[in-house]
Amino acid sequence: MARPDLRRADEIRKCRIAADWLPQADGSALIEMGKTRVLCTAMVQDAEQAELTARYRLHPSIGGEPQDERLTRILNTVLCRDRLGNRKICVDCEVLSDDGGAFCAAVTGAFAALWKACAQLVQSGELERVPLSDSVAAIRTAVSGGEPVADPSLAEQTDCIAEVVLNGRGQFVEVSVQGGAFEKEQLVKLTALARRTGMKLIREQKKITGDI
């Protein structure tokens, strides 16, 4: 089956993560997955206890529903509160253009921005070590023409879509499936494909974070 952009079934769009994209933020990253672009920032402030919140929004010209609670939950799976101390980190992701997979790109870029903010606390001597236990990234897979494909764009006709969040060890953090009924075998294939292709995003993150 030929995909609209002629990618292989297991081929993701080209991923670029540019760290320190917004100097005013404590941590920032611009992530591009093909034509999908998301700007992620992280800001640190004093608080009564360790806390991490996240906001996900689409540019007004795009529209769409916020997924703040979901993004906050995902990022908190790798936060070490005992290392953060009395600080709050606010992560903000704005989708600048969406050609499919915007939320997954936001997860991947948000972690890079979060790591940069935490690394700055270490660099300034406020913390001894980065308060993160692992990395997280997310990838979409879908059934298209009866076959599983990785990282579909909006041009592709899909029957069901799986959004899969992985940690740096390739373990599943969250799996969300939408778009109609599916068989167990399809889910197994979609998650297996997500694991293989999602690790490519982890490797892109490591160009910024190194091993955590």
C-alpha atoms as a printed R data frame, in Angstrom:
    type eleno elety resid chain resno       x      y      z
1   ATOM     1    CA   MET     A     1   0.000  0.000  0.000
2   ATOM     2    CA   ALA     A     2   1.429  3.370 -1.061
3   ATOM     3    CA   ARG     A     3   1.248  6.147  1.503
4   ATOM     4    CA   PRO     A     4   0.503  9.715  0.308
5   ATOM     5    CA   ASP     A     5   4.087 10.832  1.005
6   ATOM     6    CA   LEU     A     6   5.576  7.489 -0.135
7   ATOM     7    CA   ARG     A     7   6.933  6.585  3.314
8   ATOM     8    CA   ARG     A     8   7.277  2.953  4.321
9   ATOM     9    CA   ALA     A     9   4.630  1.623  6.702
10  ATOM    10    CA   ASP     A    10   7.148  1.734  9.581
11  ATOM    11    CA   GLU     A    11   8.705  5.090  8.640
12  ATOM    12    CA   ILE     A    12   7.999  8.192 10.728
13  ATOM    13    CA   ARG     A    13   8.195 11.739  9.420
14  ATOM    14    CA   LYS     A    14  11.474 13.564  9.903
15  ATOM    15    CA   CYS     A    15  11.748 14.721 13.512
16  ATOM    16    CA   ARG     A    16  13.674 17.808 14.605
17  ATOM    17    CA   ILE     A    17  13.903 19.039 18.201
18  ATOM    18    CA   ALA     A    18  15.528 22.447 18.626
19  ATOM    19    CA   ALA     A    19  16.360 23.160 22.283
20  ATOM    20    CA   ASP     A    20  16.611 26.646 23.826
21  ATOM    21    CA   TRP     A    21  14.347 27.973 21.097
22  ATOM    22    CA   LEU     A    22  12.853 30.620 23.403
23  ATOM    23    CA   PRO     A    23  15.618 32.179 25.545
24  ATOM    24    CA   GLN     A    24  13.134 33.856 27.927
25  ATOM    25    CA   ALA     A    25  11.959 30.452 29.218
26  ATOM    26    CA   ASP     A    26  13.851 28.341 31.761
27  ATOM    27    CA   GLY     A    27  13.608 25.497 29.257
28  ATOM    28    CA   SER     A    28  12.237 25.385 25.724
29  ATOM    29    CA   ALA     A    29  12.099 23.234 22.617
30  ATOM    30    CA   LEU     A    30  10.555 23.527 19.184
31  ATOM    31    CA   ILE     A    31   9.631 20.113 17.811
32  ATOM    32    CA   GLU     A    32   8.794 19.427 14.181
33  ATOM    33    CA   MET     A    33   7.293 16.174 12.935
34  ATOM    34    CA   GLY     A    34   6.933 16.778  9.231
35  ATOM    35    CA   LYS     A    35   4.612 19.779  8.970
36  ATOM    36    CA   THR     A    36   3.442 19.478 12.586
37  ATOM    37    CA   ARG     A    37   5.193 22.060 14.766
38  ATOM    38    CA   VAL     A    38   4.830 22.537 18.530
39  ATOM    39    CA   LEU     A    39   6.572 25.100 20.728
40  ATOM    40    CA   CYS     A    40   7.169 23.796 24.271
41  ATOM    41    CA   THR     A    41   8.344 25.868 27.234
42  ATOM    42    CA   ALA     A    42   8.986 25.169 30.922
43  ATOM    43    CA   MET     A    43   9.112 27.785 33.681
44  ATOM    44    CA   VAL     A    44  10.225 27.244 37.300
45  ATOM    45    CA   GLN     A    45   8.856 29.139 40.282
46  ATOM    46    CA   ASP     A    46   8.976 28.820 44.056
47  ATOM    47    CA   ALA     A    47   6.096 26.930 45.667
48  ATOM    48    CA   GLU     A    48   5.057 25.345 48.948
49  ATOM    49    CA   GLN     A    49   5.702 21.869 47.568
50  ATOM    50    CA   ALA     A    50   6.971 20.087 44.472
51  ATOM    51    CA   GLU     A    51   4.495 20.349 41.617
52  ATOM    52    CA   LEU     A    52   4.377 20.020 37.834
53  ATOM    53    CA   THR     A    53   1.509 21.250 35.665
54  ATOM    54    CA   ALA     A    54   1.199 21.315 31.897
55  ATOM    55    CA   ARG     A    55  -0.950 23.093 29.358
56  ATOM    56    CA   TYR     A    56  -1.598 21.963 25.787
57  ATOM    57    CA   ARG     A    57  -3.257 24.327 23.385
58  ATOM    58    CA   LEU     A    58  -3.664 24.804 19.670
59  ATOM    59    CA   HIS     A    59  -3.047 28.129 17.992
60  ATOM    60    CA   PRO     A    60  -6.369 29.997 17.612
61  ATOM    61    CA   SER     A    61  -6.197 29.570 13.833
62  ATOM    62    CA   ILE     A    62  -6.214 25.776 14.272
63  ATOM    63    CA   GLY     A    63  -8.768 25.216 17.049
64  ATOM    64    CA   GLY     A    64  -9.253 22.045 19.058
65  ATOM    65    CA   GLU     A    65  -9.748 20.754 22.563
66  ATOM    66    CA   PRO     A    66  -7.170 21.226 25.355
67  ATOM    67    CA   GLN     A    67  -5.579 18.108 26.870
68  ATOM    68    CA   ASP     A    68  -3.970 19.726 29.888
69  ATOM    69    CA   GLU     A    69  -4.758 17.021 32.443
70  ATOM    70    CA   ARG     A    70  -3.478 14.275 30.173
71  ATOM    71    CA   LEU     A    71  -0.180 16.005 29.455
72  ATOM    72    CA   THR     A    72   0.279 16.839 33.139
73  ATOM    73    CA   ARG     A    73  -0.329 13.201 34.095
74  ATOM    74    CA   ILE     A    74   2.176 11.899 31.540
75  ATOM    75    CA   LEU     A    75   4.992 14.260 32.561
76  ATOM    76    CA   ASN     A    76   4.420 13.538 36.248
77  ATOM    77    CA   THR     A    77   5.202  9.855 35.685
78  ATOM    78    CA   VAL     A    78   8.902 10.755 35.426
79  ATOM    79    CA   LEU     A    79   9.097 13.604 37.956
80  ATOM    80    CA   CYS     A    80  11.041 12.909 41.184
81  ATOM    81    CA   ARG     A    81   9.266 15.227 43.608
82  ATOM    82    CA   ASP     A    82  11.712 14.574 46.412
83  ATOM    83    CA   ARG     A    83  14.528 15.986 44.280
84  ATOM    84    CA   LEU     A    84  12.606 19.048 43.065
85  ATOM    85    CA   GLY     A    85  12.080 20.617 46.489
86  ATOM    86    CA   ASN     A    86   9.651 23.492 46.997
87  ATOM    87    CA   ARG     A    87   9.317 24.390 43.346
88  ATOM    88    CA   LYS     A    88   6.624 24.337 40.688
89  ATOM    89    CA   ILE     A    89   7.349 23.714 37.032
90  ATOM    90    CA   CYS     A    90   4.799 24.951 34.496
91  ATOM    91    CA   VAL     A    91   5.048 23.394 31.044
92  ATOM    92    CA   ASP     A    92   3.246 25.048 28.144
93  ATOM    93    CA   CYS     A    93   2.844 23.534 24.669
94  ATOM    94    CA   GLU     A    94   1.395 25.521 21.776
95  ATOM    95    CA   VAL     A    95   0.656 23.779 18.496
96  ATOM    96    CA   LEU     A    96   1.742 26.145 15.717
97  ATOM    97    CA   SER     A    97   0.726 23.847 12.860
98  ATOM    98    CA   ASP     A    98  -0.982 20.457 12.883
99  ATOM    99    CA   ASP     A    99  -0.578 17.871 10.144
100 ATOM   100    CA   GLY     A   100  -1.397 14.975 12.471
101 ATOM   101    CA   GLY     A   101   0.095 13.740 15.730
102 ATOM   102    CA   ALA     A   102   0.215 17.155 17.408
103 ATOM   103    CA   PHE     A   103  -0.388 15.856 20.926
104 ATOM   104    CA   CYS     A   104   2.273 13.167 20.557
105 ATOM   105    CA   ALA     A   105   4.735 15.764 19.305
106 ATOM   106    CA   ALA     A   106   3.832 17.929 22.306
107 ATOM   107    CA   VAL     A   107   4.654 15.102 24.734
108 ATOM   108    CA   THR     A   108   8.031 14.533 23.091
109 ATOM   109    CA   GLY     A   109   8.904 18.232 22.934
110 ATOM   110    CA   ALA     A   110   7.548 18.956 26.407
111 ATOM   111    CA   PHE     A   111   9.950 16.498 27.959
112 ATOM   112    CA   ALA     A   112  12.894 18.137 26.208
113 ATOM   113    CA   ALA     A   113  11.805 21.557 27.521
114 ATOM   114    CA   LEU     A   114  11.253 20.126 31.002
115 ATOM   115    CA   TRP     A   115  14.709 18.556 31.046
116 ATOM   116    CA   LYS     A   116  16.335 21.828 29.986
117 ATOM   117    CA   ALA     A   117  14.597 23.694 32.816
118 ATOM   118    CA   CYS     A   118  15.687 21.077 35.345
119 ATOM   119    CA   ALA     A   119  19.240 21.029 33.986
120 ATOM   120    CA   GLN     A   120  19.413 24.784 34.467
121 ATOM   121    CA   LEU     A   121  18.582 24.316 38.166
122 ATOM   122    CA   VAL     A   122  21.498 21.895 38.433
123 ATOM   123    CA   GLN     A   123  23.812 24.216 36.515
124 ATOM   124    CA   SER     A   124  22.979 27.118 38.846
125 ATOM   125    CA   GLY     A   125  23.688 24.969 41.909
126 ATOM   126    CA   GLU     A   126  20.074 24.973 43.158
127 ATOM   127    CA   LEU     A   127  19.756 21.201 42.697
128 ATOM   128    CA   GLU     A   128  22.315 18.404 42.911
129 ATOM   129    CA   ARG     A   129  20.793 16.327 40.110
130 ATOM   130    CA   VAL     A   130  18.034 16.533 37.535
131 ATOM   131    CA   PRO     A   131  14.721 15.531 39.227
132 ATOM   132    CA   LEU     A   132  13.638 13.174 36.453
133 ATOM   133    CA   SER     A   133  13.684  9.385 36.599
134 ATOM   134    CA   ASP     A   134  13.368  8.711 32.862
135 ATOM   135    CA   SER     A   135  12.343 10.269 29.573
136 ATOM   136    CA   VAL     A   136   8.940 10.128 27.848
137 ATOM   137    CA   ALA     A   137   7.981 10.425 24.187
138 ATOM   138    CA   ALA     A   138   4.827  9.654 22.231
139 ATOM   139    CA   ILE     A   139   4.030  8.359 18.758
140 ATOM   140    CA   ARG     A   140   0.887  7.671 16.748
141 ATOM   141    CA   THR     A   141   0.232  4.494 14.819
142 ATOM   142    CA   ALA     A   142  -2.893  3.675 12.832
143 ATOM   143    CA   VAL     A   143  -4.626  1.137 10.632
144 ATOM   144    CA   SER     A   144  -4.691  2.400  7.063
145 ATOM   145    CA   GLY     A   145  -5.899  0.229  4.221
146 ATOM   146    CA   GLY     A   146  -6.012 -2.698  6.620
147 ATOM   147    CA   GLU     A   147  -2.329 -2.377  7.559
148 ATOM   148    CA   PRO     A   148  -0.592 -0.719 10.538
149 ATOM   149    CA   VAL     A   149   1.336  2.454  9.703
150 ATOM   150    CA   ALA     A   150   3.527  4.710 11.830
151 ATOM   151    CA   ASP     A   151   3.035  8.436 12.403
152 ATOM   152    CA   PRO     A   152   0.148  9.075  9.968
153 ATOM   153    CA   SER     A   153  -0.350 12.568  8.578
154 ATOM   154    CA   LEU     A   154  -3.767 14.133  8.066
155 ATOM   155    CA   ALA     A   155  -3.673 13.118  4.396
156 ATOM   156    CA   GLU     A   156  -3.918  9.434  5.312
157 ATOM   157    CA   GLN     A   157  -7.260  7.672  5.681
158 ATOM   158    CA   THR     A   158  -7.218  5.715  8.941
159 ATOM   159    CA   ASP     A   159  -9.678  3.303 10.568
160 ATOM   160    CA   CYS     A   160  -8.317  3.468 14.103
161 ATOM   161    CA   ILE     A   161  -5.475  5.364 15.737
162 ATOM   162    CA   ALA     A   162  -3.313  4.485 18.744
163 ATOM   163    CA   GLU     A   163  -1.433  7.171 20.644
164 ATOM   164    CA   VAL     A   164   1.343  5.453 22.591
165 ATOM   165    CA   VAL     A   165   3.540  7.054 25.258
166 ATOM   166    CA   LEU     A   166   6.861  5.333 25.982
167 ATOM   167    CA   ASN     A   167   9.600  5.874 28.525
168 ATOM   168    CA   GLY     A   168  13.291  5.752 27.725
169 ATOM   169    CA   ARG     A   169  13.417  2.004 28.291
170 ATOM   170    CA   GLY     A   170  10.685  1.354 25.738
171 ATOM   171    CA   GLN     A   171   8.054  0.585 28.372
172 ATOM   172    CA   PHE     A   172   4.466  1.698 27.808
173 ATOM   173    CA   VAL     A   173   3.363  4.657 29.932
174 ATOM   174    CA   GLU     A   174  -0.018  5.186 28.263
175 ATOM   175    CA   VAL     A   175  -1.937  3.720 25.314
176 ATOM   176    CA   SER     A   176  -5.013  5.470 23.905
177 ATOM   177    CA   VAL     A   177  -6.980  4.039 20.980
178 ATOM   178    CA   GLN     A   178  -9.716  5.845 19.083
179 ATOM   179    CA   GLY     A   179 -11.563  5.740 15.793
180 ATOM   180    CA   GLY     A   180 -13.868  2.738 15.936
181 ATOM   181    CA   ALA     A   181 -13.822 -0.946 16.770
182 ATOM   182    CA   PHE     A   182 -10.656 -2.993 16.411
183 ATOM   183    CA   GLU     A   183  -9.418 -6.529 16.967
184 ATOM   184    CA   LYS     A   184  -6.938 -7.555 19.661
185 ATOM   185    CA   GLU     A   185  -4.430 -8.524 16.987
186 ATOM   186    CA   GLN     A   186  -4.606 -5.021 15.523
187 ATOM   187    CA   LEU     A   187  -3.860 -3.481 18.912
188 ATOM   188    CA   VAL     A   188  -0.855 -5.769 19.364
189 ATOM   189    CA   LYS     A   189   0.502 -4.750 15.962
190 ATOM   190    CA   LEU     A   190  -0.124 -1.047 16.571
191 ATOM   191    CA   THR     A   191   1.631 -0.993 19.938
192 ATOM   192    CA   ALA     A   192   4.543 -3.099 18.677
193 ATOM   193    CA   LEU     A   193   5.012 -0.683 15.771
194 ATOM   194    CA   ALA     A   194   4.758  2.263 18.174
195 ATOM   195    CA   ARG     A   195   7.476  0.812 20.366
196 ATOM   196    CA   ARG     A   196   9.882  0.323 17.452
197 ATOM   197    CA   THR     A   197   9.317  3.743 15.924
198 ATOM   198    CA   GLY     A   198   8.896  5.626 19.209
199 ATOM   199    CA   MET     A   199  12.416  4.711 20.269
200 ATOM   200    CA   LYS     A   200  13.648  6.846 17.365
201 ATOM   201    CA   LEU     A   201  12.101  9.836 19.132
202 ATOM   202    CA   ILE     A   202  13.809  8.869 22.379
203 ATOM   203    CA   ARG     A   203  17.108  8.903 20.518
204 ATOM   204    CA   GLU     A   204  16.346 12.397 19.182
205 ATOM   205    CA   GLN     A   205  15.678 13.564 22.744
206 ATOM   206    CA   LYS     A   206  18.969 12.096 23.914
207 ATOM   207    CA   LYS     A   207  20.821 14.404 21.538
208 ATOM   208    CA   ILE     A   208  19.666 17.123 23.951
209 ATOM   209    CA   THR     A   209  19.430 15.335 27.305
210 ATOM   210    CA   GLY     A   210  22.021 12.574 27.090
211 ATOM   211    CA   ASP     A   211  21.342  9.465 29.155
212 ATOM   212    CA   ILE     A   212  19.096 10.116 32.163
